[in-house]
Amino acid sequence: MQNPINFKTKWDLSPLLPTTDDGAINKLRAKQQAAADDFVSKWEPRSDYLESPEVLKQALDEYEKFHSEFSCYGSEWAYYSLQGALDQSDPEIRAKQNLVGDFSTRLKNQLAFFELRIAKIPESKQKEFVESSDLFEYQHLLEQLFSQARYLLSEEAEKILNLKAAPAYSQWVQMTSSFLAKETRAMKTKDGKSTERSFSEIMNLLSDTNKSIRDDAAVNFNEILANNVDVAEAELNAILLNKKIDDDLRKTPRPDTERHIEDGITHYFVDTLLEAVSERFDVSHRYYELKAKLFGMDQLAYHERNVPYGEIKSVYTFDQATGLVSNVFEKLDPEFDEIFKAFLQNGQVDVFAKKGKYLGAFCFTHRKDDPTYLLLNHTDKLQDVLTIAHEFGHAINYELMRPVQNSLNFDTSKATTEVASTFMEDFVLEELLSNANDEEKLALMMMKLNEDISPIFRQVAAYRFELELHNEFREQGYVSKEQIGEIFTKHMKSYMGDAVEQSAGSQNWWVYWSHFRSFFYVYSYASGLLISKSLQNMYRRDNSSMERIKNFMRAGTSRSPVEIFADLGIDILDKQFWLDGINQTQSLLKETEQLAKELGKI
């Protein structure tokens, strides 16, 4: 199948905001404000919806309609959030973000009474509401609200927490990321010339197959982090303090309690996952030992842990990459490929790296009635092909739920967010393996192992780093950059083992790692990939199971992750389930070691 023609490589954000004219913006805000005012004037004075499931159904339907048509963080907010990702250093965009953020926070505060009052429906009546047939489509939402109730403050206090979120959290985080985005360094190209490289470009060069290039990139990368580590120290302590204040006010028992409730999971779920993966760090140790041997080294430098091994076609233009991914999606399910092509043709993907652009990649969706957008930083590497598959896995997940879920269920639990993305990514790798000779196969198997090791073992180590960091801060009141570096290094070494050197400068790599600012999010990479492995096996055993897998993707947050996967015969509370997934990675590692021996590589 040919690559889709006439695709766009830059976002078309006009569906979010056709014009930035002040008059048009004011009219949009006025409509949004009027809809919020109407809802508040109708329901805030009343209490009957807290006593009758039938009346609550009417109120929730109107609440859902508001979120479908406007939401507190509406299209204008989405537009400037995405513009900010394209140029993190533009002060005018930052100003617009702040203004629309203030407006959105005021709307959120106006409507805060509704969910807060529902959450505090007496426990004696909660079962009646949860089991009401009238409220079936809102059942999981109600369960979530009731589980939050014990940690909620008064309506006025919750409004204060909302108002302080920007100066006490998000603006600190934006500061660090914008400073990094502004950094450039002069670096030599392969032909010996000098060129300015952005921070994101330097980061991509850390895995270059040419050792001199990646070592030069590491020197510059570490220098940039060292230049910004004092700022990041202040930023991280500020948001750790803000988190502690919030948790103290709410009386949550653990730093990660709020995340688990929000994701519809329990401490047991995450603790079981962490325990299972941590027990098998021997698998990641063996992987890095194998990689070091294949490179003829006693130890890999820290920045070399992701360097691809072997001779794989090193350049994949965006045309070639999308053609390959399109073929895989078509084989899995024609609907996947239709969604893929539509995004490319509609300007929903911003493709290439540039100075000031957000590092990495993401899939952005916030409101059911607005388009989903993908951000990439494509640099023609094979890894970029996998990134396309990964981010489109997220997009396909949202597009499948869009026609069937209401706006309050149009989301994914963090526990399952990475399932669809890793599902698609792994099948792209499988396609590459199917056409490879033994030398290429070894290289691709090493790549596949790397794609398992980082999301499962690295991210669990990262979660443990977060836990210790938050606990240290709460005991000491402040953590220095040196202490943060020591804790970070300890946990990175725990999963890497002795085959990877904790090189000078690597203690600062927490500085750029954005996930640590989205507290306790990283477990989802491990849970997502291990669940994805189970679904992949299900599909391989029986291709007709794809419809059941698509039903999972359609489910959104209409039910808890435990319930959704129970329908597929998967018990995600069972430690053995996680260990079985890790055993699949171990089996691949054994096959790879054997192939390397047969080829005389080790």
Residue pairs with C-beta under 8 A, 6 or more apart in sequence:
1 323
1 326
1 327
1 330
1 337
2 323
3 319
3 320
3 322
3 323
3 326
4 322
4 326
4 340
4 341
4 344
4 345
6 345
7 322
7 341
7 344
7 345
7 349
8 344
8 345
8 346
8 347
8 349
9 318
9 349
9 350
9 351
9 352
10 347
10 350
10 351
11 82
11 86
11 347
11 348
11 349
11 350
11 373
12 346
12 347
12 348
13 79
13 82
13 83
13 373
15 370
15 371
16 75
16 76
16 78
16 79
16 82
16 370
16 371
17 25
17 28
17 75
17 76
17 79
18 24
25 76
28 74
28 75
28 76
29 76
29 103
31 70
32 70
32 74
32 107
33 107
35 66
35 69
35 70
36 66
36 70
36 72
36 107
36 110
36 111
37 110
39 62
39 63
39 66
39 111
39 114
40 110
40 111
40 113
42 62
43 49
43 59
43 62
43 114
44 113
44 114
47 117
48 55
49 55
49 56
49 58
49 59
49 118
50 56
50 117
50 118
50 121
51 125
53 128
53 129
53 132
53 134
53 135
54 134
56 118
56 129
56 134
56 135
57 132
57 134
57 135
57 138
59 114
60 135
60 138
60 141
60 408
63 111
63 114
63 408
64 406
64 407
64 408
66 111
67 367
67 368
67 407
67 408
68 367
68 368
68 369
68 406
68 407
69 369
71 366
71 367
71 407
72 104
72 105
72 107
72 108
72 111
73 104
73 108
73 366
73 367
74 104
74 367
75 367
75 370
76 100
77 100
77 101
77 104
77 366
78 364
78 366
78 367
78 370
80 93
80 96
80 97
80 100
81 97
81 364
82 364
82 373
82 375
83 90
83 93
83 96
84 90
84 93
84 94
84 97
85 357
85 358
85 362
85 364
85 375
86 350
86 354
86 356
86 357
86 358
87 93
87 356
87 357
88 174
88 177
88 178
88 181
88 182
88 356
88 357
88 358
89 178
89 181
89 182
89 356
90 356
94 174
94 178
98 166
98 171
101 166
101 170
102 166
105 162
105 163
105 165
105 166
108 162
109 159
109 162
109 163
112 155
112 158
112 159
112 162
113 155
115 145
116 152
116 155
116 158
118 142
118 145
119 145
119 146
119 148
119 149
119 152
120 149
120 152
121 129
121 146
123 146
126 142
126 146
129 135
129 142
130 139
130 142
130 143
130 146
135 142
137 406
137 409
137 558
138 408
139 558
139 559
140 264
140 409
140 557
140 558
140 559
140 560
141 408
141 409
141 557
143 264
143 560
144 261
144 262
144 264
147 261
148 261
151 250
151 251
151 252
151 257
151 258
151 261
152 158
152 250
153 161
153 249
153 250
157 249
161 246
161 249
164 242
168 238
168 239
168 242
169 239
169 242
172 235
172 238
172 239
173 235
173 239
173 514
173 517
175 231
175 235
176 228
176 231
176 232
176 235
176 511
177 358
177 359
177 514
179 228
179 231
180 199
180 224
180 228
180 359
180 511
180 512
181 198
181 199
181 200
181 355
181 356
181 357
181 358
181 359
182 356
183 198
183 199
183 224
183 227
183 228
184 196
184 197
184 198
184 199
184 355
185 196
185 197
185 202
185 220
185 223
185 224
186 194
186 195
186 196
186 197
187 194
187 195
187 196
187 197
187 202
187 205
187 216
187 217
187 220
188 194
188 195
188 216
189 195
190 210
190 213
197 205
197 217
197 220
198 353
198 354
198 355
198 356
198 357
199 221
199 224
199 359
199 512
200 353
200 357
200 359
200 360
200 377
201 353
201 379
202 217
202 220
202 221
202 224
203 217
203 221
203 359
203 512
204 353
204 377
204 379
204 381
205 213
205 214
205 216
205 217
206 214
206 217
206 218
206 221
206 303
206 306
207 214
207 304
207 306
207 307
207 308
207 381
207 383
208 214
208 217
208 307
209 307
209 308
209 314
214 303
214 304
214 307
215 301
215 303
217 303
218 301
218 303
218 503
218 505
221 303
221 505
222 504
222 505
222 506
222 508
225 505
225 508
225 509
225 511
225 512
226 505
226 508
228 511
229 481
229 508
229 511
230 481
232 481
232 510
232 511
233 480
233 481
233 484
236 479
236 484
236 510
236 516
236 517
237 473
237 478
237 479
239 517
240 469
240 470
240 473
240 479
241 473
243 255
243 470
243 519
244 255
244 470
244 473
244 474
246 258
247 255
247 257
247 258
250 258
252 258
254 267
255 466
255 467
255 470
255 471
255 474
255 519
255 520
256 267
256 270
256 466
256 467
256 519
256 520
257 267
258 519
259 414
259 519
259 520
259 521
260 266
260 267
260 269
260 270
260 520
262 414
263 413
263 414
263 415
263 524
263 561
264 413
264 415
264 557
264 560
264 561
265 413
265 415
265 560
265 561
265 562
268 573
269 415
269 562
269 572
269 573
270 463
270 523
272 573
272 574
272 575
272 578
273 460
273 523
273 526
273 527
273 530
273 578
274 460
274 463
274 464
274 523
275 575
276 575
276 578
276 579
276 582
277 456
277 457
277 460
277 526
277 578
277 582
278 460
278 464
278 494
279 579
280 457
280 579
280 582
280 586
281 457
281 461
281 494
281 495
281 497
283 453
283 457
283 582
283 585
283 586
283 589
284 453
284 456
284 457
284 458
284 495
284 496
284 497
285 495
285 496
285 497
285 498
285 499
286 589
286 593
287 449
287 450
287 453
287 589
288 300
288 305
288 453
288 496
288 497
288 499
288 500
289 497
289 499
290 446
290 589
290 592
290 593
290 596
290 602
291 300
291 305
291 309
291 446
291 499
292 298
292 299
292 300
292 499
292 500
293 596
293 601
293 602
294 309
294 310
294 446
294 596
294 601
294 602
295 304
295 307
295 309
299 498
299 499
299 500
299 501
300 307
300 499
300 500
300 501
301 500
301 501
301 503
302 492
302 500
302 501
302 502
302 503
302 505
302 506
302 509
303 503
303 506
304 500
305 496
305 500
306 450
306 454
308 382
308 383
308 443
308 446
308 447
308 450
309 442
309 443
309 446
309 447
310 439
310 440
310 442
310 443
310 444
310 446
311 439
311 440
311 443
312 382
312 432
312 440
312 443
312 444
312 447
313 382
314 381
314 382
315 380
315 381
316 324
316 380
316 381
316 382
316 384
316 385
317 380
318 351
318 352
318 378
318 380
321 378
321 384
321 385
321 388
322 340
322 344
322 388
324 385
324 428
324 431
324 432
325 340
325 385
325 388
325 389
325 392
325 428
326 337
326 340
326 341
327 431
328 389
328 424
328 427
328 428
328 431
329 336
329 337
329 340
329 392
329 424
330 336
330 337
331 431
332 424
332 427
332 539
332 546
333 546
333 550
335 400
335 550
336 396
336 424
339 392
339 395
339 396
339 399
340 392
340 396
342 348
343 349
343 372
343 374
343 392
343 395
346 371
348 371
348 372
348 373
348 374
348 395
349 373
349 374
349 375
349 376
350 373
350 374
350 375
350 376
351 376
351 378
352 376
352 377
352 378
352 379
353 377
353 378
353 379
357 375
357 377
358 375
359 377
359 512
359 514
360 377
360 514
361 374
361 375
361 376
361 377
361 387
361 390
361 391
362 374
362 375
362 391
363 372
363 373
363 374
363 391
363 392
363 394
363 395
363 398
363 421
364 372
364 373
364 374
364 375
365 372
365 373
365 395
365 398
367 407
367 410
368 402
368 405
368 406
368 407
368 410
369 407
372 395
372 398
372 399
374 391
374 392
374 394
374 395
375 391
376 384
376 387
376 388
376 391
377 384
378 384
378 387
378 388
382 447
385 428
386 425
386 428
386 429
386 451
389 421
389 424
389 425
389 427
389 428
390 421
390 422
390 424
390 425
391 421
392 424
393 420
393 421
393 422
393 423
393 424
393 425
394 417
394 420
394 421
396 420
396 424
396 553
397 412
397 419
397 420
397 421
397 553
398 410
398 412
400 550
400 553
400 554
401 409
401 410
401 553
401 554
401 555
401 556
402 410
404 554
405 554
405 555
405 556
405 557
405 558
408 557
409 556
409 557
409 558
410 556
410 557
411 556
411 557
412 556
412 557
413 557
413 560
413 561
414 521
414 523
414 524
415 523
415 524
415 527
415 528
415 561
415 572
416 524
416 527
416 528
416 531
416 552
416 561
416 564
416 565
417 524
417 528
418 455
418 524
418 525
418 527
418 528
418 529
418 532
419 528
419 531
419 532
419 535
419 552
420 532
420 553
421 528
422 455
422 528
422 529
422 532
423 532
423 535
423 536
423 549
425 451
426 448
426 451
426 532
426 533
426 536
427 536
429 444
429 447
429 448
429 451
432 444
433 441
433 444
433 445
433 448
436 443
436 444
438 595
438 598
438 599
439 599
441 595
442 592
442 595
442 596
442 599
442 601
445 588
445 591
445 592
445 595
446 592
448 588
449 585
449 588
449 589
449 592
452 529
452 585
452 588
453 585
454 525
455 525
455 526
455 528
455 529
456 525
456 526
456 529
456 530
456 581
456 582
456 585
457 495
457 526
458 492
458 495
459 522
459 523
459 525
459 526
460 495
460 522
460 523
460 526
461 491
461 492
461 494
461 495
462 491
462 513
462 515
462 516
462 522
463 520
463 522
463 523
463 526
464 491
464 494
465 487
465 488
465 490
465 491
465 492
465 510
465 516
466 516
466 519
466 520
466 522
467 520
468 487
468 491
469 479
469 484
469 487
469 516
470 519
472 479
472 483
472 487
473 479
479 487
481 508
484 510
485 507
485 508
485 510
486 507
488 507
488 509
488 510
489 502
489 506
489 507
492 502
492 506
492 509
493 500
493 502
496 502
510 516
515 521
515 522
516 522
527 572
529 581
530 577
530 578
530 581
530 582
531 565
531 570
531 572
531 581
533 581
533 584
534 570
534 577
534 580
534 581
535 549
535 552
535 568
537 584
538 545
538 548
538 549
538 568
539 545
539 546
539 549
548 567
548 568
549 568
551 567
552 564
552 565
552 567
552 568
555 564
561 572
562 572
562 573
565 571
565 572
570 577
571 577
593 602
596 602
